[in-house]
Amino acid sequence: MQWSKEEEAAARKKVEENSAVRVLLEEQVKYESEASKYWDTFYKIHKNKFFKDRNWLLREFPEILPVDQNTEENAKELLWDHVKTNAANSFSRMHCATMLEEKIHYKKSSVLSDGQSKAGSNFSNVDSEEHRKGPLKPEPFPGSNATFRILEVGCGAGNSVFPILDTLQNAPESFLYCCDFSSGAVELVKSHSAYRAAQCCAFVHDVCDDGLPYPFPDGFLDVILLVFVLSSIHPHRMQGVVNRLSKLLKPGGMLLFRDYGRYDKTQLRFKTGHCLSENFYVRGDGTRAYFFTKGEVHNMFCKAGLDEKQNLVDRRLQVNRKKQVKMHRVWVQGKFQKPLHLTQKAPT
C-alpha cells in the first residue's frame, strides 16, 4: 500500500516526539557491551515460541535454494551433451553451469556405498578436486563437500533454519550454516528434532568481531541470509559487518536482506526515553532496533562491493479486527550480488 502525505507526516511527527529524549550515554554503553546477554535472556524466556516460522522466505527469496529439480534435470542433459562433444571447457565458464557440474559430481560420488568417488572424472572444478584424486577424504570442515552453501546470520531459535532445511531434503548437495551470538539461541537450534548435522552447522558467532574466524573460508558461500538482524546492531558497526559478509560470498553469490523500514509501526510505538540515536531504539528487554531507508540500504551494500539486484520498500496495512486496530508495517527488502569478475572495488 501507499501512504498518504498526511499519514507520512503523522508518522514523522511521532518519531520526532519519541526521539526527543535520548538514553543516557552510560546506559547506551551497557546495551552495546552486554548485547549478547540481553538476547540470551530473551531466548531463555521465550525459547522458540516468540517468532513464527518464516514460511514466506522461499516466496520472497527463491535464491535460497539451488536450481529447481526440473530445471536441473534439463540442464544436466545439456551438460552431458557438452561433455560428450568435448565442449566442457567453454561451458564451464558460465556460473550456472559450474554449479551444475559440482552437483552432478557430488551425486555421482554419493551413490557409492563406501563413500568413494569414481576415478577418471571428466570434471575439473575446485570443489571436486579432492574427489578426482581418489578416495573421498574426511571433510576438513562441515559442508566442505557440498556444492551449494547458505549462511543465515542471526538465526535465533531457527525460524528460518527449519523451513529451509525442510526444503533442502530434496537437495542433498546443499548445506546450511547458521549462526547467532546468543549461545542460548544456537542451543535451541541444535536441540531441535528437525536439526540435521549432516546438512546443517549451527555455531555461536559475533558478526561485529571481524577478527573471529568462520568455520569455512572466504569466497565460499552461494547465499547469505540477513533477515531482521542488522537492525539490532549499532549503526556505527553495520558497514563493517556488511563488508565482512561480502568477503564470504563467492563471485556471483547473493546476499538477501530484509529488515525494519523507516516509520514501521514498531518505531512509532516506542515511548519517549527509549531512543539511543537517530532512528535507533532500545526495547524494554534491552534488545535494540534500527529503522532503515531504502537509500541507506543501497549505500551500505554497494560500498561493500556488491551489485544491487533488488531494493524496495514493502508497505503493508495489517488490521486487528478483534481490537479494531490498523497497523502500518514498513520493511526494506534487497538482493545484492557479488560481481562475477575479479576486479571489483574492495570494500571501504
N, C-alpha and C positions, 0 to 999 in steps of 0.2 A: 504494500500500500504506500501511497504518497502522503506526506504530511502537508497540511495547510500552513500558510505563513503564520497564522495565529497559534497553531499547535507548536510549531517550532519556536516561536517567540516565548511561549509559556514555558517550554522545556528549558530554554536558555536562561530565563529568569529564575527558575527553580534551582538550576545549577549554580548560578551566581549567589543565591541565598545560602545553599547548603555548603558552599566552599568559602564563605566569608571568614569563618574562624578555622584556623589550621591547628592540627595536633602539635603539641609541644615537641621540639626537636629531640629532646632526650627520649621521649616516647617513640618517636619515629625510628631512632637508632635501635631501640629494643625490638620493634616489629621487624626490622631488617635482619638483625643478628640472630633472632630466635624464630625466624620464619618456619623452619622445619618442625620446631616444637609445636607451633600452633596447628600445623597441618597434621602432625601425629595425633594431637589431641582430638582434632576433628574426626579422623578416621577411627580413633578408639571409641568415640561416642556413637558415630553414625554407621560405622563399618561399611558395608556395601549397600545400605538401604536408602541413602540420601539422593543419589543421582539415578536416573533411569538409563537403561542401556541405549546406546546411540545407534539404533537400528536404521537411522536416516543416513548414516555415513556413506554407505555404498551408493546411495542415490545421488548425493552431492559430490562424492569423491570416488568415482569408478576407477581412478588411477591407483587406488589402494591395492587392487588385485592385478595379477598378470593377465596376459591376453586371454580372453574367454575361451572356453573349451572348443566351441565351433570354429571360431576364427583360427585357433591354434592348430586344429586338425587340418584345415585347408592350407594353412601356411606351411605346415610340416611337409605336405605333399609337394608343394612348390620347392621347398628347401631340398628335398631329396632329388628332385629333378635337376637342380643346380649342381648338387654334389656329383651326380652321375655324369653330368656333362662337363665336369671339371671347371665349373664357374663359381665355386665356393668362395674364392678369394675376393672377387668383386662383390659378391652378395654379402659377405661378412662386413663390408664397410658400412652397411646400413645398421643403425642401432637396434631396430626391432628384430632384424634377422639374427644379430648376435645373441640377443636374449633367447630366441628360439633354439639356436644351436646349443646354448647352455642347457635349456630344458630337456631337449631330446637326449643329449649326452647323459644328463643326470638320470633320466628314466631308463636308459639302456643299462647303466651300471647298477641301478637299484633293483632290477629284476633278478640279479644273481643272488642265490641264496647265501653264498659265503661272503657277500659284500664286496666282491672284487669287480673291477671294471674290465671290459673287454680290451684285449690288446689290439693294436693296429687301428685305432680310431682315426677317422679322417678329419676330425675337428681339431682346430687349433685356437683355443681361447684361454684366457688367463685362468678362469675359474676351474677348468677341467684339466689343467696341465698335469697335476699330480695323478689324475686318473689315467692319463695316457702312458705314464711311466711304469705302470704295473699295478700291483695290489693296492687297494684303497687303504691309505693310511688313516689312523685316527684323526678326527678333526682337531686342528690346532686351537680352535675356539668354537663355541656353539654357532651353528649356522654357516660355517665356512664352506660347506659343500653345497649350500643352497644356490639357486640361480636367480631368485627374486627375493629381495630383502627389504623389510619395512622396519622403521623405528617409530614407536609412539613415544613422544616426550610428555611427561606428566601424566602417566597412565592412571593415577588414582587407584580406585578399587577394581578397575578393569571394565568399566562401562563401554569402552571402545574395544578393548582387547578381545573379549569373548564373542561379540558379534563378528569380528574379523576372523578369529580362529575357527569359528563355526563354518565360515565360508571357505577358509583355507584347507579344510578337509579334502576338498576336491582339487587342491593344488599342492601336492606333497613336495614339490620342488621349491616351495616358498617358505620363508622363515620370518617370524615376527619377534623383534626386540621391543621391550617396553621398559621404561624407567620412570622413577619418581624419587624426589629427595626425601620423601616420607617413608621411613623403613616400615611403618605400620601399614601403609598402603601397599607396598610391594609384598609384604607378607600375606595380605588379603588376596592378592592376585595368585601367588604361588600355592596357597592353600585351597583355592577354588577347585571344585571337582572337574571343571572343564579345562583346567590348565594342563598343557601337554609340553613337557620339557623337550620332546623330540622336535617340536616345531615352534617353540617359544622360549625366550630367555628374558626373565624379569630381573631387574637389578636396581640397586639404590644408586642414584647419581644426582649431583647438584650441577645443573647446566650453567649456572653462573660462575662456576670454577672451571675456567678453560684449561687449567693445568691437569685436571683429572682425566685419566685415560678412559676410553670406551673399550668394551670387550671385542672390538673389531677395528680394522684400520680405516684411515681416511679414504675417501673416494670409493666407498664400498656399498653404499645404500642406493636402492632404487626409489624409495619413497620415505619421506619423513612426515609424520602427522603431528601437527602443533595446534591442538584444539582446546580453547579456553585454558591456556597455560601461560602464555606470555603476559596476559593481563595481571597475573599475580606477582610479577617480577617488577622491581623498581625500574622506573623509566630510564634512569641513567645506565642501567645494565642490559637493557634489551638489545641494543645494537651488537654488543659483544656476544650475546647468546646466539643471535641470528648468524653472525659471522662464523662462529664455531660450527654451527649446524650445517652451514653451507659447505664446509670442507668435508663433511661426512658423505655428501652425495657424490655419486659417480656422474660423469658427463651425461646429460640427458635426464638425470634424476629429478624428481618433483618434490617440492615442499608444499604441503597442503595446510592452509591456515584458516581458522575460524575463531572469532572472539567477540567480546562485547564492543558495540559501537557507541559513538557519542550520543547521549541523551536516551540511552536504553532505560527502561523503567527501573532497572536496578540502580542506576545512577541517581535518578530522580527521587528514589525512596530514602536515600541517605539523609540522616538528620545532621543538623549543624554540629560541628565538633568532630566529625569523622573524616574530614578532608586532610590528606597528607601533603599533597601538592596539586597542581592544576590537573583536574580530571583523574586523580589518583586517590583512592579512599581505603579506609580500614573498616572491616566489619566488626561486630561486637565480639566475635570469637578470635580476633587477631589476624585473620586472613585478609588479604588485600585484593583490590581490583582496579584496573585501569580501563578507560573507555576510549577506543581508537577512532580516528577518522580514516577515511579511505586514502587520503594523501599521506598520512603518517605511515600507514602500512606500505604503500608504494615506495616511499623513500627508504624505509628500513631494509626491505628485502632487496631492492635494486642496489643499494650501497654494499650489500653483501655479495654482489656479483651475480645475482640471479635475474633471469628474464621474467617479466610479468606475463602470465598467460590468462589470468582472471583476477579481477579486483572489483568487488561490488559491495554495495550496502544493501543488506536484506532487512527491510522494514515490514513488520507484521503486526496485526492487531489481534490480541488474544482477549477473549471475553469469558469471564467467570459468571456464568448465568445464575448460579446459586447465590452469589454475593452481589450480582448486578454491577460488576466492576470491569471496566475496559482497561487493558494494559498495552501500551505501545512497546513492542520489542524491537531492538535495533542490533544487528550483528554485522560484522565485516567479514567477508569471505574472500580468500585469494588462493591462487595456484601460481607457484613460481618455479621455474625450471633452471637447472644448471646448464649453461651453454655446452653444446657438443664439442666445440672447438677448444683447443688447449691454451689459447692466448687470451682468455678472458681477464678482465681487470681484477686484480687482487682486492679482497675486501678491505675497506679502510677502517 
